Amino acid sequence: MANEARYLYSVARTGGEARLGSIGIQESDVYIVPYKDIAAIVHACEAKPYHTEDKKLAEDWVLEHSYVIDQATKMFGTVLPFSFDVIIKGDDDAVVDWLCRDYEKLAGELLRMQGTAEYSIQIYCDHACLETLVLTHNQELVDLKSRIENEPKGKAYLLKRNLDLKLKDLTFSEAGKLADQFFSEIKPLAEELKAAGKSSCTSDKYRDKKLLAAFCCRVSDEAVKKLGEVLEEINNKEGFYVRFTGPWAPFSFVCLSGAG
């Protein structure tokens, strides 16, 4: 068919044929198209993008896309995940042609990603606790606070403003130092580590907390336990909270530039 295409979920290391069932977007039948020792996880579709004005439906499609990648990971181990709505025009032969053309790149990335997964780390703190930490460990601020308590109202007001400004600057500086410290503790346990932005879907548990550091990292299966122990130590510090999620397919670390 002229309008025939294949929707691409991921590429896995497997040489046999298999069907994953009707688990794809809109219950599409998902199967693999093999070439040598790798295979594309796909479903048959029309050669046009998935598009809808229905926000809920669009979100469902993305979740269904992610679910297929999760199931493929359970079946085949680490996979190369593709973003939502990657479509190859043509039939299964077109997919085989693509796998053949980019075999070295795809097989190389599968080898590099083997035995690893992506994790997300966010480290929060209670702002009041951080200010108290700074205040109690800075003698200049301790002395200034004592002076305020013994000065007349007018002078005390000016000194208080000075204290607040210095405390704000030092708290900001301390937050940066802590972020660097946590980075140095986590980095040796990760194959790759990147700074990440603040999540747009922060849970209510962390909404009133200050985000000190956010990372996404690719971690080997052997190192995950140790990473969890390091993060637990941070989480046990008074006023600190760690959100550690995963494992996921390594979306943030797969490099397929030039493939396709």
C-alpha positions as CSV (number, residue, x, y, z in Angstrom):
1,M,0.0,0.0,0.0
2,A,1.3,3.5,-0.9
3,N,0.2,4.8,2.5
4,E,1.7,1.9,4.5
5,A,4.1,2.6,7.3
6,R,5.6,1.2,10.6
7,Y,5.4,3.0,13.9
8,L,8.8,2.6,15.7
9,Y,9.0,2.1,19.5
10,S,12.5,0.9,20.1
11,V,15.3,-1.3,18.9
12,A,16.4,-4.3,20.8
13,R,19.1,-6.9,20.7
14,T,17.3,-10.0,19.5
15,G,17.4,-12.0,16.2
16,G,14.2,-13.9,16.3
17,E,10.7,-13.0,15.4
18,A,8.2,-12.3,18.1
19,R,4.8,-10.7,18.7
20,L,4.1,-8.7,21.8
21,G,0.4,-8.6,21.4
22,S,-2.2,-5.8,21.1
23,I,-0.3,-3.5,23.6
24,G,0.5,-0.6,21.3
25,I,-1.1,2.7,20.7
26,Q,-4.9,2.3,20.4
27,E,-4.3,-1.5,21.0
28,S,-2.2,-1.9,17.9
29,D,-0.6,-5.3,17.4
30,V,3.1,-4.9,18.3
31,Y,5.7,-7.2,16.8
32,I,9.4,-7.2,16.0
33,V,11.2,-6.9,12.6
34,P,14.6,-8.6,12.9
35,Y,17.8,-8.0,11.1
36,K,20.9,-10.0,12.1
37,D,21.0,-9.8,15.9
38,I,19.0,-6.7,16.4
39,A,15.3,-5.9,15.8
40,A,12.8,-3.0,15.6
41,I,9.7,-3.1,17.8
42,V,6.9,-1.7,15.6
43,H,3.2,-1.7,14.7
44,A,1.7,-1.2,11.3
45,C,0.1,2.2,10.7
46,E,-0.6,4.8,8.1
47,A,2.2,7.0,6.8
48,K,1.0,10.1,8.8
49,P,1.7,11.5,12.3
50,Y,-0.6,10.7,15.2
51,H,-2.5,13.9,15.9
52,T,-5.4,14.9,18.0
53,E,-6.8,18.0,19.6
54,D,-7.9,15.9,22.6
55,K,-5.3,16.4,25.3
56,K,-6.3,13.4,27.3
57,L,-6.1,11.1,24.2
58,A,-2.7,12.5,23.4
59,E,-1.5,11.8,26.9
60,D,-2.9,8.2,26.6
61,W,-1.0,7.7,23.4
62,V,2.3,8.8,25.0
63,L,1.7,6.5,28.0
64,E,0.9,3.6,25.6
65,H,4.1,4.3,23.7
66,S,6.1,4.2,27.0
67,Y,4.3,1.0,28.1
68,V,5.5,-0.8,24.9
69,I,9.1,0.3,25.6
70,D,8.8,-1.0,29.2
71,Q,7.5,-4.4,28.0
72,A,10.2,-4.6,25.4
73,T,12.8,-3.9,28.0
74,K,11.4,-6.7,30.2
75,M,11.6,-9.1,27.2
76,F,14.9,-8.2,25.7
77,G,16.9,-6.2,28.3
78,T,18.1,-2.7,27.6
79,V,16.6,-1.2,24.4
80,L,17.2,1.9,22.3
81,P,14.0,3.9,22.9
82,F,12.6,6.3,20.3
83,S,10.4,9.3,21.1
84,F,6.7,9.4,20.4
85,D,5.5,9.4,16.8
86,V,8.6,8.2,14.9
87,I,7.3,6.6,11.7
88,I,9.1,4.7,8.9
89,K,7.3,4.9,5.6
90,G,6.8,1.5,3.9
91,D,6.3,-2.1,5.0
92,D,8.5,-4.5,7.0
93,D,11.1,-4.5,4.2
94,A,11.6,-0.7,4.6
95,V,12.3,-1.3,8.3
96,V,14.8,-4.1,7.4
97,D,16.5,-1.7,5.0
98,W,16.8,1.0,7.8
99,L,18.2,-1.6,10.2
100,C,20.7,-2.7,7.6
101,R,21.7,0.8,6.7
102,D,22.3,1.9,10.3
103,Y,23.3,-1.5,11.7
104,E,26.7,-0.4,13.0
105,K,25.3,2.6,14.8
106,L,22.4,0.8,16.3
107,A,24.3,-2.3,17.4
108,G,27.1,-0.1,18.8
109,E,24.6,1.9,20.9
110,L,22.9,-1.2,22.2
111,L,26.3,-2.5,23.3
112,R,27.1,0.8,25.0
113,M,23.7,0.8,26.8
114,Q,23.8,-2.8,27.8
115,G,23.1,-3.6,31.5
116,T,22.2,0.0,32.3
117,A,19.1,2.1,32.8
118,E,18.1,5.7,33.3
119,Y,17.2,7.1,36.7
120,S,16.0,10.5,37.9
121,I,17.2,12.1,41.1
122,Q,15.8,15.3,42.7
123,I,17.2,16.5,46.1
124,Y,15.1,19.0,48.0
125,C,15.6,20.8,51.3
126,D,13.4,22.7,53.8
127,H,14.5,26.3,53.2
128,A,14.1,27.2,56.9
129,C,16.4,24.3,57.8
130,L,19.0,25.4,55.3
131,E,18.9,29.0,56.7
132,T,19.3,27.6,60.3
133,L,22.2,25.5,59.1
134,V,23.9,28.5,57.6
135,L,23.2,30.8,60.6
136,T,24.5,28.4,63.2
137,H,27.7,27.7,61.4
138,N,28.6,31.4,60.6
139,Q,30.1,33.3,63.6
140,E,29.6,36.7,61.9
141,L,25.9,36.0,61.6
142,V,25.7,34.7,65.1
143,D,27.3,37.8,66.5
144,L,25.1,40.1,64.4
145,K,22.0,38.3,65.6
146,S,23.1,38.8,69.2
147,R,23.7,42.5,68.6
148,I,20.1,42.9,67.2
149,E,18.7,41.6,70.4
150,N,20.5,44.3,72.4
151,E,20.1,47.4,70.2
152,P,17.4,50.1,70.2
153,K,14.4,49.4,67.9
154,G,15.6,51.7,65.0
155,K,19.1,50.4,64.9
156,A,17.9,46.8,65.4
157,Y,15.7,47.2,62.3
158,L,18.7,48.2,60.1
159,L,20.8,45.4,61.5
160,K,18.0,42.9,60.9
161,R,17.8,44.0,57.3
162,N,21.6,43.5,57.0
163,L,21.3,40.1,58.6
164,D,18.6,39.0,56.3
165,L,20.5,40.1,53.2
166,K,23.7,38.3,54.3
167,L,21.7,35.2,55.3
168,K,20.0,35.2,51.9
169,D,23.3,35.4,50.0
170,L,25.0,32.8,52.2
171,T,22.1,30.4,52.0
172,F,22.1,30.7,48.2
173,S,25.9,30.0,48.2
174,E,25.4,27.1,50.6
175,A,22.8,25.6,48.3
176,G,25.3,25.7,45.4
177,K,28.0,24.0,47.5
178,L,25.6,21.3,48.5
179,A,24.5,20.7,44.9
180,D,28.2,20.3,44.0
181,Q,28.8,18.0,46.9
182,F,25.9,15.7,46.0
183,F,27.0,15.7,42.3
184,S,30.5,14.5,43.4
185,E,29.0,11.8,45.6
186,I,26.7,10.5,42.8
187,K,29.0,10.9,39.8
188,P,31.3,7.9,40.5
189,L,28.3,5.6,40.6
190,A,26.9,6.6,37.2
191,E,28.0,5.7,33.7
192,E,26.7,9.1,32.7
193,L,25.3,12.0,34.7
194,K,23.5,15.1,33.6
195,A,22.0,18.1,35.4
196,A,18.2,18.2,34.9
197,G,15.6,20.9,35.2
198,K,12.8,21.1,37.7
199,S,10.1,18.7,36.9
200,S,6.8,20.2,35.7
201,C,4.8,17.5,37.7
202,T,6.3,17.9,41.2
203,S,4.2,16.1,43.8
204,D,2.6,18.0,46.7
205,K,5.1,16.4,49.0
206,Y,7.9,18.5,47.6
207,R,6.0,21.6,46.4
208,D,7.0,23.8,49.4
209,K,10.6,22.6,49.4
210,K,13.6,24.1,47.7
211,L,15.1,22.1,44.9
212,L,18.8,21.9,45.5
213,A,19.8,19.6,42.7
214,A,18.3,17.5,39.9
215,F,20.0,14.9,37.8
216,C,19.3,12.2,35.3
217,C,21.8,9.4,35.2
218,R,22.6,6.2,33.4
219,V,23.5,3.6,36.0
220,S,24.6,0.0,35.7
221,D,22.6,-2.7,37.3
222,E,25.5,-3.5,39.6
223,A,25.7,0.1,40.9
224,V,22.1,0.8,41.6
225,K,22.1,-0.6,45.1
226,K,25.1,1.5,46.1
227,L,23.5,4.6,44.6
228,G,20.4,4.0,46.6
229,E,22.4,3.8,49.8
230,V,24.2,7.1,49.0
231,L,20.8,8.8,48.4
232,E,19.3,7.3,51.5
233,E,22.1,8.9,53.6
234,I,21.2,12.3,52.1
235,N,17.5,11.7,52.6
236,N,18.2,10.9,56.3
237,K,19.8,14.3,56.9
238,E,17.5,16.7,58.8
239,G,15.5,18.9,56.4
240,F,16.6,17.0,53.2
241,Y,14.4,15.0,50.9
242,V,15.4,12.8,48.0
243,R,13.1,11.7,45.1
244,F,14.7,8.7,43.2
245,T,12.8,7.3,40.3
246,G,13.4,4.7,37.6
247,P,14.5,2.4,36.0
248,W,13.6,3.6,32.6
249,A,14.9,3.1,29.1
250,P,17.9,5.5,28.6
251,F,16.0,8.2,26.6
252,S,18.4,10.9,27.7
253,F,21.6,9.1,26.8
254,V,21.1,7.2,23.6
255,C,23.0,8.9,20.7
256,L,21.6,8.1,17.3
257,S,22.8,11.2,15.4
258,G,23.3,10.2,11.8
259,A,21.0,7.2,12.1
260,G,17.9,7.2,9.9
